[in-house]
C-alpha cells in the first residue's frame, strides 16, 4: 500500500490553526501542502500542480478571489479545481464564490466530516476525468499512447524545441509485410506482433523524455526531444535490431515467424518559420525509402 500515490491538496489560509486542522482532517488520505498567504499559494500551485486547491477568501496580500483569477490565467493551473473556505457569512458570498468558477464552498467553523465528504467528492471527479482522458489517449490493443496522444505531445515538444533552440527527432516505424503476415498466420498472431513491437519500442527508449505511440495500423512513431540526427539514427537502429530478435510462436509446433520493421528518421532544430507538417512528411518519406530499399533497415531523411 505504501507505493500508492496519494492525491495532493494545497491548502491556503492565513490562520495557522486552520492549516493545522485541515492537515489533521485530510492528511491521512491525501498529500497536503500548505501556504499562509495568497502569493505563496500561487507560487506553490504553479510548482506543485496539486489535484485540488482549498483557498481562504480573506487573506492579507491577495484574496482567494485574486489567487483564483491568477490561476485561471495560467495554462498549467487553470483546470485545477478550487474549493473556497471562509468565515464570511453574507448571503451572497457563496454565490459570488461559485461565480468565480470555484467547484465548492465550505464555511467556517470547519466541520471535519463535511470537509472530508466535499473533498472526497471533488477528488473522485478529478480521478474519473483523468481515467477517461488516459483511456482516450491510449491504444487499446498495444496499451501504448495512441495517435491523438502523440499529436498532442509532438506539438508540445515542437514548441519547446523552437523556444529553446534544441534539436528534435521523429522516427516513423512500420512492420514489414504485415498484411502478408496477417494472411499467413491469422489476425490473432498479427495482434501479438503489434503488441510485441510496441513493447520493444517502449523498452528500447530509455529516457523519460522519449515518447512512443501507435500511429495507426501497423505503423508506430517515436519522438526524441533534444536528440540530433546522429543520436536518432542510433536509437532507430537499436529498435530495429531488437525487433529483429523477436521470436514469436505462431502455432502449436512452436515454430517462429520472423518480424522486422523499417524506420524513417528526420531530425532538425526548428525555428518559428519551420513547418511541423514538413517535418512529419520528411520522416514518412524516409520510411518509404527504407521500404523501397529492401525493408528491415533505417533510412534518414534527405
NULO-140574 format. One record per residue: residue number from 0; residue in three letters; chain; x negated, y, z of N, C-alpha, C in turn. Coordinates in steps of 0.02 Angstrom, whole numbers, plus 50000, padded with zeros to 5 digits. Last residue first. Layout:
! NULO-140574
<NUM,"ala","A",<X,Y,Z>,<X,Y,Z>,<X,Y,Z>>
...
//
This chain:
! NULO-140574
<301,"unk","A",<49179,50646,47676>,<49128,50681,47636>,<49141,50756,47638>>
<300,"unk","A",<49196,50553,47827>,<49225,50599,47778>,<49168,50635,47740>>
<299,"unk","A",<49126,50388,47841>,<49136,50456,47864>,<49163,50499,47808>>
<298,"unk","A",<49177,50222,47872>,<49158,50274,47823>,<49170,50342,47853>>
<297,"unk","A",<49148,50058,47922>,<49160,50127,47944>,<49136,50174,47889>>
<296,"unk","A",<49230,49900,47884>,<49174,49947,47885>,<49197,50016,47908>>
<295,"unk","A",<49326,49811,47830>,<49282,49792,47887>,<49220,49836,47889>>
<294,"unk","A",<49325,49848,47650>,<49355,49837,47716>,<49303,49816,47768>>
<293,"unk","A",<49276,49889,47526>,<49272,49818,47544>,<49300,49800,47611>>
<292,"unk","A",<49295,50017,47486>,<49226,49992,47484>,<49220,49919,47507>>
<291,"unk","A",<49428,50042,47512>,<49408,50034,47443>,<49338,50004,47437>>
<290,"unk","A",<49423,50059,47651>,<49462,50005,47621>,<49437,49989,47551>>
<289,"unk","A",<49345,50174,47658>,<49321,50113,47690>,<49358,50052,47663>>
<288,"unk","A",<49428,50265,47592>,<49363,50248,47562>,<49335,50184,47592>>
<287,"unk","A",<49531,50272,47685>,<49545,50245,47618>,<49481,50224,47584>>
<286,"unk","A",<49461,50336,47786>,<49488,50269,47797>,<49502,50235,47730>>
<285,"unk","A",<49439,50458,47725>,<49381,50417,47742>,<49403,50345,47755>>
<284,"unk","A",<49569,50505,47721>,<49535,50490,47657>,<49473,50447,47669>>
<283,"unk","A",<49589,50522,47858>,<49631,50474,47822>,<49599,50455,47755>>
<282,"unk","A",<49500,50625,47884>,<49491,50560,47917>,<49530,50506,47881>>
<281,"unk","A",<49559,50723,47802>,<49490,50702,47790>,<49476,50634,47822>>
<280,"unk","A",<49684,50742,47862>,<49680,50715,47794>,<49610,50689,47778>>
<279,"unk","A",<49646,50802,47983>,<49678,50736,47984>,<49672,50703,47915>>
<278,"unk","A",<49595,50922,47929>,<49553,50880,47974>,<49581,50808,47975>>
<277,"unk","A",<49705,50976,47868>,<49648,50954,47826>,<49601,50908,47865>>
<276,"unk","A",<49780,51005,47983>,<49806,50958,47933>,<49750,50932,47888>>
<275,"unk","A",<49703,51102,48045>,<49711,51037,48077>,<49736,50985,48028>>
<274,"unk","A",<49590,51210,47973>,<49656,51179,47965>,<49657,51110,47998>>
<273,"unk","A",<49512,51359,48037>,<49510,51289,48018>,<49581,51260,48016>>
<272,"unk","A",<49507,51486,48086>,<49530,51479,48017>,<49532,51406,47994>>
<271,"unk","A",<49455,51477,48215>,<49525,51497,48207>,<49552,51489,48136>>
<270,"unk","A",<49359,51324,48196>,<49365,51395,48213>,<49437,51415,48200>>
<269,"unk","A",<49294,51163,48248>,<49344,51207,48218>,<49338,51280,48240>>
<268,"unk","A",<49176,51065,48203>,<49183,51114,48256>,<49231,51167,48230>>
<267,"unk","A",<49213,50892,48162>,<49199,50961,48145>,<49202,51004,48208>>
<266,"unk","A",<49232,50735,48083>,<49209,50773,48141>,<49197,50845,48119>>
<265,"unk","A",<49310,50582,48040>,<49298,50652,48025>,<49278,50688,48089>>
<264,"unk","A",<49312,50417,47980>,<49290,50463,48033>,<49282,50533,48005>>
<263,"unk","A",<49402,50265,47964>,<49381,50328,47934>,<49366,50378,47988>>
<262,"unk","A",<49384,50090,47967>,<49388,50152,48005>,<49363,50211,47963>>
<261,"unk","A",<49462,49930,47965>,<49424,49982,47930>,<49435,50048,47967>>
<260,"unk","A",<49448,49772,48050>,<49478,49838,48040>,<49432,49881,47998>>
<259,"unk","A",<49491,49597,48061>,<49444,49652,48051>,<49483,49717,48041>>
<258,"unk","A",<49504,49434,48117>,<49536,49500,48118>,<49482,49553,48108>>
<257,"unk","A",<49527,49263,48074>,<49484,49322,48078>,<49524,49387,48076>>
<256,"unk","A",<49604,49146,48180>,<49610,49186,48119>,<49566,49248,48125>>
<255,"unk","A",<49575,48980,48236>,<49573,49052,48245>,<49577,49087,48178>>
<254,"unk","A",<49661,48837,48303>,<49623,48870,48250>,<49623,48945,48264>>
<253,"unk","A",<49730,48762,48396>,<49680,48810,48420>,<49635,48836,48364>>
<252,"unk","A",<49837,48692,48358>,<49772,48659,48348>,<49713,48704,48369>>
<251,"unk","A",<49946,48774,48370>,<49933,48726,48424>,<49867,48689,48416>>
<250,"unk","A",<49885,48935,48309>,<49929,48876,48309>,<49907,48827,48363>>
<249,"unk","A",<49806,49045,48331>,<49869,49055,48295>,<49909,48991,48285>>
<248,"unk","A",<49699,49136,48437>,<49729,49071,48421>,<49796,49081,48386>>
<247,"unk","A",<49575,49247,48391>,<49645,49240,48410>,<49672,49173,48389>>
<246,"unk","A",<49440,49322,48434>,<49456,49255,48410>,<49527,49239,48435>>
<245,"unk","A",<49348,49468,48399>,<49409,49438,48424>,<49420,49370,48394>>
<244,"unk","A",<49243,49528,48338>,<49227,49474,48384>,<49290,49440,48412>>
<243,"unk","A",<49297,49633,48271>,<49274,49576,48231>,<49260,49515,48275>>
<242,"unk","A",<49314,49722,48375>,<49373,49691,48345>,<49353,49629,48306>>
<241,"unk","A",<49181,49757,48396>,<49218,49724,48449>,<49281,49691,48423>>
<240,"unk","A",<49149,49822,48276>,<49114,49760,48294>,<49152,49722,48348>>
<239,"unk","A",<49235,49935,48282>,<49239,49887,48226>,<49209,49820,48245>>
<238,"unk","A",<49186,49997,48398>,<49255,49974,48395>,<49262,49920,48341>>
<237,"unk","A",<49056,50026,48356>,<49066,49982,48413>,<49137,49955,48415>>
<236,"unk","A",<49084,50115,48252>,<49050,50052,48237>,<49058,50002,48295>>
<235,"unk","A",<49140,50222,48324>,<49179,50186,48274>,<49149,50118,48258>>
<234,"unk","A",<49031,50266,48400>,<49090,50239,48434>,<49132,50197,48385>>
<233,"unk","A",<48949,50310,48295>,<48925,50258,48341>,<48984,50225,48376>>
<232,"unk","A",<49026,50410,48240>,<49009,50352,48199>,<48985,50294,48242>>
<231,"unk","A",<49026,50501,48346>,<49089,50470,48325>,<49076,50408,48283>>
<230,"unk","A",<48893,50543,48354>,<48923,50506,48410>,<48986,50470,48389>>
<229,"unk","A",<48884,50606,48229>,<48838,50551,48247>,<48868,50509,48303>>
<228,"unk","A",<48983,50706,48235>,<48989,50651,48187>,<48945,50592,48206>>
<227,"unk","A",<49015,50742,48412>,<48998,50760,48343>,<49001,50698,48299>>
<226,"unk","A",<49134,50773,48538>,<49091,50723,48505>,<49078,50743,48433>>
<225,"unk","A",<49235,50839,48605>,<49165,50854,48622>,<49116,50806,48591>>
<224,"unk","A",<49351,50704,48598>,<49338,50775,48611>,<49264,50784,48630>>
<223,"unk","A",<49406,50596,48494>,<49346,50602,48534>,<49330,50676,48543>>
<222,"unk","A",<49542,50493,48466>,<49520,50562,48469>,<49462,50567,48517>>
<221,"unk","A",<49600,50370,48356>,<49562,50385,48417>,<49535,50456,48412>>
<220,"unk","A",<49736,50272,48296>,<49694,50333,48293>,<49659,50341,48359>>
<219,"unk","A",<49797,50139,48187>,<49783,50169,48252>,<49741,50232,48243>>
<218,"unk","A",<49914,50042,48096>,<49864,50095,48098>,<49859,50126,48167>>
<217,"unk","A",<50015,49957,48068>,<49952,49927,48088>,<49896,49978,48093>>
<216,"unk","A",<50139,50067,48122>,<50125,50005,48088>,<50062,49973,48114>>
<215,"unk","A",<50051,50207,48192>,<50110,50180,48159>,<50093,50117,48122>>
<214,"unk","A",<49957,50242,48284>,<49979,50293,48238>,<50044,50272,48203>>
<213,"unk","A",<49930,50215,48449>,<49954,50181,48389>,<49985,50234,48343>>
<212,"unk","A",<49782,50293,48517>,<49854,50286,48509>,<49870,50242,48449>>
<211,"unk","A",<49662,50358,48634>,<49680,50312,48580>,<49756,50305,48577>>
<210,"unk","A",<49539,50470,48683>,<49611,50456,48682>,<49628,50414,48622>>
<209,"unk","A",<49417,50528,48801>,<49434,50493,48739>,<49507,50470,48741>>
<208,"unk","A",<49398,50575,48929>,<49425,50622,48880>,<49443,50588,48814>>
<207,"unk","A",<49338,50471,48999>,<49407,50489,49015>,<49439,50534,48962>>
<206,"unk","A",<49244,50361,48892>,<49251,50424,48927>,<49324,50439,48942>>
<205,"unk","A",<49250,50239,48819>,<49226,50240,48888>,<49243,50304,48926>>
<204,"unk","A",<49326,50131,48713>,<49321,50203,48728>,<49307,50210,48803>>
<203,"unk","A",<49345,49996,48727>,<49283,50020,48696>,<49272,50094,48709>>
<202,"unk","A",<49471,49982,48780>,<49414,49961,48821>,<49348,49984,48792>>
<201,"unk","A",<49554,50029,48674>,<49554,50062,48739>,<49492,50045,48780>>
<200,"unk","A",<49525,49936,48573>,<49514,50007,48562>,<49509,50044,48629>>
<199,"unk","A",<49567,49818,48631>,<49497,49826,48614>,<49480,49900,48604>>
<198,"unk","A",<49705,49844,48638>,<49667,49832,48699>,<49592,49843,48687>>
<197,"unk","A",<49735,49855,48501>,<49748,49911,48546>,<49707,49904,48610>>
<196,"unk","A",<49703,49725,48459>,<49665,49782,48432>,<49674,49843,48477>>
<195,"unk","A",<49800,49653,48531>,<49729,49641,48542>,<49686,49699,48517>>
<194,"unk","A",<49920,49701,48477>,<49906,49710,48548>,<49831,49702,48562>>
<193,"unk","A",<49903,49660,48344>,<49909,49731,48359>,<49895,49745,48433>>
<192,"unk","A",<49901,49520,48363>,<49843,49555,48334>,<49845,49629,48352>>
<191,"unk","A",<50029,49497,48410>,<49972,49482,48453>,<49909,49517,48429>>
<190,"unk","A",<50102,49529,48294>,<50109,49571,48354>,<50051,49560,48402>>
<189,"unk","A",<50061,49419,48217>,<50044,49487,48195>,<50050,49536,48253>>
<188,"unk","A",<50120,49317,48285>,<50048,49321,48287>,<50024,49390,48263>>
<187,"unk","A",<50251,49353,48250>,<50232,49350,48321>,<50156,49354,48328>>
<186,"unk","A",<50255,49344,48112>,<50259,49410,48143>,<50239,49408,48217>>
<185,"unk","A",<50138,49231,48032>,<50200,49248,48065>,<50197,49314,48103>>
<184,"unk","A",<50030,49196,47954>,<50032,49170,48022>,<50095,49188,48061>>
<183,"unk","A",<50056,49250,47824>,<50024,49185,47833>,<50037,49155,47902>>
<182,"unk","A",<50116,49374,47840>,<50148,49325,47797>,<50121,49254,47808>>
<181,"unk","A",<50020,49438,47921>,<50088,49426,47945>,<50123,49371,47905>>
<180,"unk","A",<49913,49440,47830>,<49906,49406,47894>,<49975,49388,47922>>
<179,"unk","A",<49965,49522,47732>,<49949,49453,47715>,<49942,49411,47778>>
<178,"unk","A",<49974,49639,47808>,<50035,49609,47780>,<50023,49536,47762>>
<177,"unk","A",<49839,49667,47839>,<49886,49648,47892>,<49949,49615,47864>>
<176,"unk","A",<49713,49695,47783>,<49756,49643,47754>,<49809,49619,47804>>
<175,"unk","A",<49643,49765,47930>,<49634,49743,47861>,<49682,49688,47842>>
<174,"unk","A",<49712,49894,48022>,<49698,49822,48022>,<49697,49798,47950>>
<173,"unk","A",<49633,50051,48032>,<49686,50011,48002>,<49666,49938,48002>>
<172,"unk","A",<49604,50211,48105>,<49589,50139,48101>,<49648,50102,48072>>
<171,"unk","A",<49523,50363,48114>,<49583,50330,48089>,<49567,50257,48075>>
<170,"unk","A",<49456,50471,48229>,<49448,50405,48198>,<49516,50380,48177>>
<169,"unk","A",<49390,50631,48246>,<49450,50591,48238>,<49434,50527,48201>>
<168,"unk","A",<49309,50748,48355>,<49307,50695,48304>,<49371,50654,48305>>
<167,"unk","A",<49244,50908,48383>,<49298,50861,48396>,<49298,50811,48339>>
<166,"unk","A",<49127,51023,48461>,<49149,50977,48408>,<49207,50933,48431>>
<165,"unk","A",<49169,51189,48523>,<49141,51122,48532>,<49166,51076,48477>>
<164,"unk","A",<49219,51318,48561>,<49169,51308,48508>,<49131,51243,48518>>
<163,"unk","A",<49324,51339,48642>,<49260,51329,48675>,<49203,51317,48626>>
<162,"unk","A",<49431,51356,48550>,<49417,51407,48601>,<49347,51401,48630>>
<161,"unk","A",<49424,51238,48475>,<49419,51303,48443>,<49399,51357,48492>>
<160,"unk","A",<49444,51144,48576>,<49381,51143,48537>,<49370,51210,48502>>
<159,"unk","A",<49575,51179,48616>,<49519,51184,48663>,<49452,51187,48626>>
<158,"unk","A",<49648,51152,48500>,<49646,51221,48527>,<49587,51230,48574>>
<157,"unk","A",<49624,51014,48496>,<49603,51057,48440>,<49598,51130,48463>>
<156,"unk","A",<49684,50969,48612>,<49611,50964,48607>,<49584,51007,48549>>
<155,"unk","A",<49821,50996,48579>,<49790,51025,48638>,<49714,51026,48632>>
<154,"unk","A",<49839,50918,48464>,<49849,50990,48461>,<49815,51025,48520>>
<153,"unk","A",<49814,50790,48518>,<49772,50817,48465>,<49779,50892,48460>>
<152,"unk","A",<49920,50774,48608>,<49851,50777,48633>,<49805,50808,48581>>
<151,"unk","A",<50029,50772,48519>,<50026,50822,48573>,<49955,50830,48598>>
<150,"unk","A",<49997,50662,48440>,<50004,50729,48409>,<49998,50784,48462>>
<149,"unk","A",<50002,50559,48535>,<49939,50577,48503>,<49942,50646,48472>>
<148,"unk","A",<50138,50555,48566>,<50089,50571,48618>,<50023,50594,48588>>
<147,"unk","A",<50187,50516,48441>,<50209,50579,48472>,<50160,50601,48525>>
<146,"unk","A",<50127,50390,48424>,<50110,50446,48379>,<50130,50514,48410>>
<145,"unk","A",<50091,50327,48593>,<50119,50324,48525>,<50100,50386,48485>>
<144,"unk","A",<49974,50245,48705>,<50012,50304,48681>,<50035,50296,48608>>
<143,"unk","A",<50006,50067,48726>,<49961,50124,48725>,<50001,50184,48700>>
<142,"unk","A",<50086,49955,48714>,<50082,49988,48779>,<50026,50040,48783>>
<141,"unk","A",<50119,49889,48599>,<50049,49887,48621>,<50037,49917,48689>>
<140,"unk","A",<50262,49905,48594>,<50229,49842,48578>,<50160,49838,48609>>
<139,"unk","A",<50296,50037,48630>,<50323,49981,48668>,<50285,49916,48655>>
<138,"unk","A",<50195,50173,48654>,<50215,50124,48605>,<50236,50060,48641>>
<137,"unk","A",<50248,50316,48745>,<50212,50252,48744>,<50239,50206,48690>>
<136,"unk","A",<50326,50424,48767>,<50260,50437,48738>,<50218,50374,48732>>
<135,"unk","A",<50437,50382,48830>,<50447,50412,48764>,<50381,50424,48729>>
<134,"unk","A",<50383,50342,48952>,<50409,50291,48906>,<50418,50319,48835>>
<133,"unk","A",<50351,50468,49006>,<50298,50418,48993>,<50322,50366,48943>>
<132,"unk","A",<50477,50526,49018>,<50427,50557,48974>,<50372,50506,48956>>
<131,"unk","A",<50535,50439,49112>,<50566,50447,49046>,<50515,50475,48996>>
<130,"unk","A",<50449,50464,49219>,<50455,50396,49192>,<50484,50399,49121>>
<129,"unk","A",<50473,50599,49242>,<50406,50577,49221>,<50408,50507,49191>>
<128,"unk","A",<50605,50595,49284>,<50588,50632,49224>,<50520,50609,49197>>
<127,"unk","A",<50589,50522,49404>,<50630,50496,49349>,<50614,50529,49283>>
<126,"unk","A",<50510,50609,49480>,<50483,50544,49460>,<50524,50512,49403>>
<125,"unk","A",<50598,50719,49495>,<50531,50727,49465>,<50505,50660,49439>>
<124,"unk","A",<50704,50656,49565>,<50715,50684,49498>,<50649,50692,49461>>
<123,"unk","A",<50637,50627,49684>,<50666,50572,49644>,<50678,50596,49573>>
<122,"unk","A",<50610,50754,49730>,<50554,50711,49711>,<50579,50652,49669>>
<121,"unk","A",<50741,50794,49760>,<50703,50829,49708>,<50644,50788,49684>>
<120,"unk","A",<50779,50704,49862>,<50819,50710,49800>,<50779,50742,49744>>
<119,"unk","A",<50683,50729,49961>,<50687,50663,49929>,<50724,50667,49863>>
<118,"unk","A",<50719,50859,49998>,<50655,50847,49966>,<50655,50780,49930>>
<117,"unk","A",<50842,50830,50056>,<50839,50876,49998>,<50772,50868,49961>>
<116,"unk","A",<50806,50741,50159>,<50852,50721,50107>,<50847,50765,50045>>
<115,"unk","A",<50717,50817,50240>,<50696,50754,50210>,<50741,50734,50151>>
<114,"unk","A",<50800,50925,50278>,<50739,50937,50240>,<50718,50873,50204>>
<113,"unk","A",<50895,50856,50354>,<50916,50892,50294>,<50856,50904,50249>>
<112,"unk","A",<50816,50807,50458>,<50849,50760,50413>,<50873,50793,50348>>
<111,"unk","A",<50765,50931,50518>,<50722,50879,50488>,<50757,50833,50440>>
<110,"unk","A",<50816,51090,50488>,<50842,51027,50514>,<50805,50970,50481>>
<109,"unk","A",<50750,51248,50526>,<50747,51188,50485>,<50775,51127,50522>>
<108,"unk","A",<50854,51392,50556>,<50802,51344,50577>,<50808,51278,50538>>
<107,"unk","A",<50838,51416,50379>,<50807,51406,50444>,<50858,51424,50498>>
<106,"unk","A",<50899,51334,50230>,<50899,51386,50280>,<50862,51366,50343>>
<105,"unk","A",<50848,51300,50069>,<50854,51271,50136>,<50849,51328,50187>>
<104,"unk","A",<50889,51271,49907>,<50883,51325,49956>,<50895,51293,50024>>
<103,"unk","A",<50832,51221,49742>,<50870,51212,49803>,<50852,51268,49852>>
<102,"unk","A",<50767,51258,49628>,<50808,51198,49624>,<50851,51188,49686>>
<101,"unk","A",<50766,51424,49562>,<50744,51377,49613>,<50791,51317,49610>>
<100,"unk","A",<50805,51521,49472>,<50791,51453,49447>,<50756,51409,49498>>
<99,"unk","A",<50853,51634,49524>,<50782,51635,49505>,<50758,51567,49480>>
<98,"unk","A",<50976,51598,49568>,<50973,51635,49505>,<50902,51642,49480>>
<97,"unk","A",<50948,51544,49691>,<50961,51498,49636>,<50960,51533,49569>>
<96,"unk","A",<50932,51665,49762>,<50877,51616,49758>,<50887,51569,49700>>
<95,"unk","A",<51060,51722,49751>,<51002,51756,49722>,<50944,51707,49712>>
<94,"unk","A",<51134,51629,49824>,<51149,51640,49754>,<51091,51673,49718>>
<93,"unk","A",<51076,51648,49949>,<51070,51583,49916>,<51084,51590,49842>>
<92,"unk","A",<51116,51781,49974>,<51045,51764,49968>,<51034,51697,49933>>
<91,"unk","A",<51244,51824,49999>,<51223,51820,49928>,<51151,51797,49919>>
<90,"unk","A",<51255,51826,50136>,<51299,51782,50098>,<51274,51772,50026>>
<89,"unk","A",<51103,51818,50229>,<51151,51857,50190>,<51191,51810,50145>>
<88,"unk","A",<51005,51761,50305>,<51072,51730,50307>,<51125,51772,50271>>
<87,"unk","A",<50838,51708,50304>,<50887,51758,50281>,<50956,51726,50278>>
<86,"unk","A",<50747,51613,50328>,<50792,51629,50384>,<50844,51681,50364>>
<85,"unk","A",<50708,51490,50202>,<50712,51558,50229>,<50760,51563,50287>>
<84,"unk","A",<50640,51415,50061>,<50656,51405,50131>,<50656,51474,50165>>
<83,"unk","A",<50670,51356,49897>,<50660,51413,49942>,<50679,51392,50013>>
<82,"unk","A",<50587,51243,49797>,<50639,51249,49847>,<50623,51310,49890>>
<81,"unk","A",<50547,51215,49629>,<50535,51256,49688>,<50597,51257,49732>>
<80,"unk","A",<50462,51109,49511>,<50523,51129,49547>,<50506,51165,49612>>
<79,"unk","A",<50359,51158,49380>,<50359,51131,49448>,<50422,51154,49484>>
<78,"unk","A",<50353,51219,49257>,<50402,51164,49265>,<50403,51134,49335>>
<77,"unk","A",<50252,51314,49262>,<50321,51337,49254>,<50373,51282,49265>>
<76,"unk","A",<50118,51283,49269>,<50157,51280,49331>,<50232,51294,49322>>
<75,"unk","A",<50056,51296,49145>,<50042,51236,49185>,<50087,51229,49246>>
<74,"unk","A",<50097,51421,49096>,<50117,51360,49062>,<50110,51298,49106>>
<73,"unk","A",<50164,51548,49197>,<50106,51506,49181>,<50128,51440,49151>>
<72,"unk","A",<50280,51606,49235>,<50245,51636,49178>,<50185,51595,49155>>
<71,"unk","A",<50320,51543,49348>,<50359,51529,49288>,<50326,51559,49226>>
<70,"unk","A",<50234,51599,49443>,<50225,51529,49424>,<50262,51513,49359>>
<69,"unk","A",<50287,51728,49455>,<50219,51719,49429>,<50208,51647,49405>>
<68,"unk","A",<50412,51697,49511>,<50408,51732,49447>,<50341,51723,49415>>
<67,"unk","A",<50372,51640,49634>,<50408,51600,49584>,<50403,51632,49515>>
<66,"unk","A",<50313,51753,49694>,<50272,51694,49679>,<50306,51652,49626>>
<65,"unk","A",<50423,51838,49706>,<50365,51859,49667>,<50322,51799,49646>>
<64,"unk","A",<50503,51762,49792>,<50528,51778,49726>,<50470,51799,49680>>
<63,"unk","A",<50428,51763,49908>,<50437,51700,49873>,<50462,51711,49802>>
<62,"unk","A",<50323,51910,49899>,<50382,51873,49920>,<50385,51807,49883>>
<61,"unk","A",<50160,51944,49949>,<50204,51928,49892>,<50264,51890,49919>>
<60,"unk","A",<50126,51984,50081>,<50094,52013,50022>,<50136,52004,49959>>
<59,"unk","A",<50215,51924,50183>,<50190,51993,50186>,<50163,52022,50121>>
<58,"unk","A",<50371,51844,50140>,<50301,51840,50157>,<50269,51909,50147>>
<57,"unk","A",<50520,51772,50126>,<50491,51832,50155>,<50419,51817,50177>>
<56,"unk","A",<50541,51642,50075>,<50557,51701,50034>,<50522,51762,50060>>
<55,"unk","A",<50432,51503,50066>,<50467,51550,50109>,<50483,51612,50066>>
<54,"unk","A",<50442,51365,49959>,<50421,51435,49967>,<50465,51471,50017>>
<53,"unk","A",<50379,51217,49908>,<50427,51245,49955>,<50403,51314,49974>>
<52,"unk","A",<50360,51127,49759>,<50336,51184,49799>,<50394,51207,49843>>
<51,"unk","A",<50305,50969,49695>,<50359,51011,49721>,<50328,51068,49761>>
<50,"unk","A",<50189,50915,49646>,<50252,50891,49618>,<50311,50935,49638>>
<49,"unk","A",<50055,51035,49615>,<50094,50988,49656>,<50159,50968,49621>>
<48,"unk","A",<49928,51088,49559>,<49986,51066,49520>,<50027,51015,49558>>
<47,"unk","A",<49811,51143,49612>,<49831,51076,49633>,<49888,51046,49591>>
<46,"unk","A",<49791,51271,49554>,<49736,51224,49561>,<49760,51152,49571>>
<45,"unk","A",<49916,51332,49559>,<49881,51329,49496>,<49826,51277,49497>>
<44,"unk","A",<49943,51323,49695>,<49989,51291,49648>,<49954,51282,49580>>
<43,"unk","A",<49841,51402,49748>,<49842,51329,49760>,<49888,51292,49713>>
<42,"unk","A",<49880,51530,49701>,<49815,51502,49684>,<49815,51426,49692>>
<41,"unk","A",<50006,51545,49759>,<49999,51549,49687>,<49934,51517,49665>>
<40,"unk","A",<49974,51536,49895>,<50020,51488,49865>,<50012,51486,49789>>
<39,"unk","A",<49895,51648,49912>,<49865,51581,49921>,<49909,51528,49889>>
<38,"unk","A",<49993,51745,49891>,<49934,51742,49847>,<49901,51674,49852>>
<37,"unk","A",<50086,51721,49997>,<50104,51712,49927>,<50045,51705,49880>>
<36,"unk","A",<50018,51626,50136>,<50043,51686,50104>,<50054,51673,50030>>
<35,"unk","A",<49974,51505,50181>,<50003,51550,50230>,<50026,51617,50201>>
<34,"unk","A",<50000,51341,50122>,<49975,51408,50107>,<50010,51456,50154>>
<33,"unk","A",<49962,51164,50115>,<49994,51223,50144>,<49960,51287,50122>>
<32,"unk","A",<50011,51003,50057>,<49963,51058,50055>,<49999,51120,50082>>
<31,"unk","A",<50040,50833,50086>,<50061,50902,50099>,<50002,50950,50096>>
<30,"unk","A",<50099,50692,50013>,<50036,50729,50024>,<50054,50803,50029>>
<29,"unk","A",<50232,50605,50100>,<50205,50645,50045>,<50138,50675,50064>>
<28,"unk","A",<50266,50532,50213>,<50286,50506,50148>,<50253,50542,50089>>
<27,"unk","A",<50216,50601,50322>,<50209,50528,50320>,<50221,50500,50250>>
<26,"unk","A",<50248,50737,50307>,<50180,50714,50296>,<50171,50639,50291>>
<25,"unk","A",<50370,50794,50337>,<50361,50764,50270>,<50294,50728,50260>>
<24,"unk","A",<50368,50838,50470>,<50429,50808,50443>,<50414,50767,50380>>
<23,"unk","A",<50241,50893,50483>,<50260,50837,50527>,<50321,50801,50497>>
<22,"unk","A",<50248,50995,50391>,<50197,50942,50382>,<50215,50881,50423>>
<21,"unk","A",<50347,51070,50449>,<50360,51039,50385>,<50309,50984,50370>>
<20,"unk","A",<50278,51112,50568>,<50341,51074,50572>,<50354,51037,50506>>
<19,"unk","A",<50170,51185,50518>,<50158,51125,50560>,<50220,51081,50560>>
<18,"unk","A",<50238,51286,50453>,<50193,51243,50415>,<50181,51178,50453>>
<17,"unk","A",<50304,51345,50561>,<50344,51314,50508>,<50301,51267,50466>>
<16,"unk","A",<50197,51395,50634>,<50240,51344,50665>,<50283,51308,50612>>
<15,"unk","A",<50145,51494,50551>,<50107,51432,50561>,<50151,51377,50590>>
<14,"unk","A",<50227,51586,50434>,<50231,51564,50504>,<50198,51496,50512>>
<13,"unk","A",<50223,51605,50301>,<50176,51645,50341>,<50180,51629,50415>>
<12,"unk","A",<50217,51469,50189>,<50256,51505,50241>,<50206,51544,50283>>
<11,"unk","A",<50226,51344,50072>,<50201,51412,50084>,<50247,51448,50133>>
<10,"unk","A",<50178,51185,50028>,<50222,51223,50072>,<50190,51291,50086>>
<9,"unk","A",<50175,51071,49900>,<50142,51131,49926>,<50194,51170,49966>>
<8,"unk","A",<50166,50897,49889>,<50209,50955,49901>,<50166,51012,49929>>
<7,"unk","A",<50151,50748,49790>,<50122,50803,49828>,<50170,50862,49832>>
<6,"unk","A",<50174,50571,49807>,<50193,50634,49777>,<50167,50691,49821>>
<5,"unk","A",<50036,50460,49830>,<50094,50495,49856>,<50110,50555,49812>>
<4,"unk","A",<49985,50314,49754>,<49976,50386,49755>,<50041,50419,49778>>
<3,"unk","A",<49934,50170,49836>,<49990,50203,49804>,<49981,50278,49810>>
<2,"unk","A",<49837,50110,49909>,<49817,50136,49845>,<49874,50168,49806>>
<1,"unk","A",<49895,50060,50024>,<49854,50119,50030>,<49836,50150,49963>>
<0,"unk","A",<49959,49940,50000>,<50000,50000,50000>,<49957,50063,50000>>
//
